[in-house]
Amino acid sequence: MADLSHKFAAVLVVDTQTDITGGGCPVGAAGAYTLNIVNDTDGEASLTAVYLTTGGAAAAADKIHPAFTIEARGWAVIQPIKIGEGWKLFVESDTAVSVNLIGRKEG
C-alpha cells in the first residue's frame, strides 16, 4: 500500500544547488514524488535546472529538467519523479523560491 508519508521542504538559497532531500532519500522512503515550486516574489524566478543523483553531487549528466522560469507569484509542479533510497534531488534558482517534495512511498 502506498502513502504520502514523506515531505521535504526548503527555501532555496540564491544561485546554489540545494539538495531538497537534506542528504538523501531515507531508507524505506523510495517512491514517486511530486516537486512543487512556489515563487512568492514580485519578480520572475529563473530555475537553472533540476538534478537527480544516486547520492553524489549534481553534475550536468544528472539534469532531469531544463532551465525554466516561474512568473511572479506563480508556481510549477514536476511529477512524477522516481527517487530511490539514498538518492538526492537538487534544485537551483536565481530567486529564493519555496520548494516542497512530497512522496508516495512504494511498498
C-alpha positions as CSV (number, residue, x, y, z in Angstrom):
1,M,0.0,0.0,0.0
2,A,1.3,3.5,-0.9
3,D,1.1,6.5,1.4
4,L,2.0,10.2,1.3
5,S,4.2,10.0,4.4
6,H,7.3,11.8,3.2
7,K,7.7,15.6,2.7
8,F,10.8,17.6,2.3
9,A,10.7,21.4,2.2
10,A,13.2,24.2,1.7
11,V,13.6,27.8,0.6
12,L,16.3,27.8,-2.0
13,V,19.5,29.8,-1.4
14,V,20.0,32.0,-4.5
15,D,22.3,30.5,-7.2
16,T,23.1,27.5,-5.0
17,Q,22.4,23.8,-5.8
18,T,20.1,22.8,-2.9
19,D,19.6,19.1,-2.0
20,I,15.9,19.1,-1.2
21,T,16.2,15.6,0.4
22,G,18.6,17.0,3.0
23,G,21.2,14.4,2.5
24,G,19.4,11.6,0.6
25,C,16.1,9.9,0.5
26,P,15.7,7.9,3.7
27,V,15.7,4.1,3.9
28,G,12.1,2.9,3.3
29,A,11.1,6.2,1.6
30,A,11.8,5.4,-2.1
31,G,8.9,6.1,-4.4
32,A,7.2,8.5,-6.7
33,Y,7.5,12.2,-5.7
34,T,5.9,15.5,-6.7
35,L,8.1,18.6,-6.7
36,N,6.1,21.8,-6.0
37,I,7.9,25.1,-6.6
38,V,6.4,28.4,-5.4
39,N,7.7,31.9,-6.4
40,D,6.2,34.2,-3.8
41,T,8.0,37.3,-5.0
42,D,7.0,40.2,-7.2
43,G,9.6,39.2,-9.9
44,E,10.2,36.3,-12.2
45,A,12.3,33.4,-10.9
46,S,14.7,31.6,-13.2
47,L,15.4,28.0,-12.2
48,T,18.7,26.7,-13.6
49,A,17.8,23.0,-13.5
50,V,16.6,20.1,-11.5
51,Y,19.1,17.3,-10.9
52,L,18.7,13.8,-9.6
53,T,21.7,11.8,-8.3
54,T,22.1,8.4,-6.8
55,G,23.9,10.1,-3.8
56,G,26.7,12.2,-5.1
57,A,27.0,15.9,-6.1
58,A,24.9,17.1,-9.0
59,A,26.5,17.3,-12.5
60,A,25.3,18.2,-16.0
61,A,24.5,14.5,-16.7
62,D,22.2,14.3,-13.7
63,K,19.8,17.0,-15.1
64,I,16.2,15.8,-15.3
65,H,14.5,19.1,-16.2
66,P,15.9,22.0,-18.3
67,A,16.1,25.6,-17.2
68,F,12.7,27.3,-16.9
69,T,11.0,30.4,-15.4
70,I,8.2,30.9,-13.0
71,E,6.3,34.1,-13.2
72,A,5.9,36.5,-10.2
73,R,3.6,34.9,-7.6
74,G,3.5,31.8,-9.7
75,W,4.2,28.1,-9.2
76,A,5.2,25.0,-11.1
77,V,4.8,21.2,-10.5
78,I,7.1,18.5,-11.8
79,Q,5.8,14.9,-11.4
80,P,6.3,12.1,-11.1
81,I,9.9,12.0,-10.0
82,K,11.0,8.4,-9.1
83,I,13.5,8.6,-6.2
84,G,15.4,5.6,-4.7
85,E,16.8,5.2,-1.2
86,G,19.9,7.5,-0.8
87,W,19.2,9.5,-3.9
88,K,19.3,13.3,-3.8
89,L,17.2,15.9,-5.7
90,F,18.9,19.2,-6.3
91,V,17.2,22.4,-7.4
92,E,18.9,25.7,-8.3
93,S,17.3,29.2,-8.8
94,D,18.2,32.8,-9.1
95,T,15.5,33.7,-6.6
96,A,14.7,32.4,-3.1
97,V,11.7,30.2,-4.1
98,S,10.0,27.7,-1.8
99,V,10.1,24.0,-2.8
100,N,8.2,21.0,-1.4
101,L,9.0,17.4,-2.4
102,I,6.0,15.2,-1.5
103,G,6.4,11.5,-1.8
104,R,4.3,8.4,-2.3
105,K,6.2,5.7,-0.6
106,E,6.0,2.4,-2.5
107,G,5.7,-0.9,-0.8
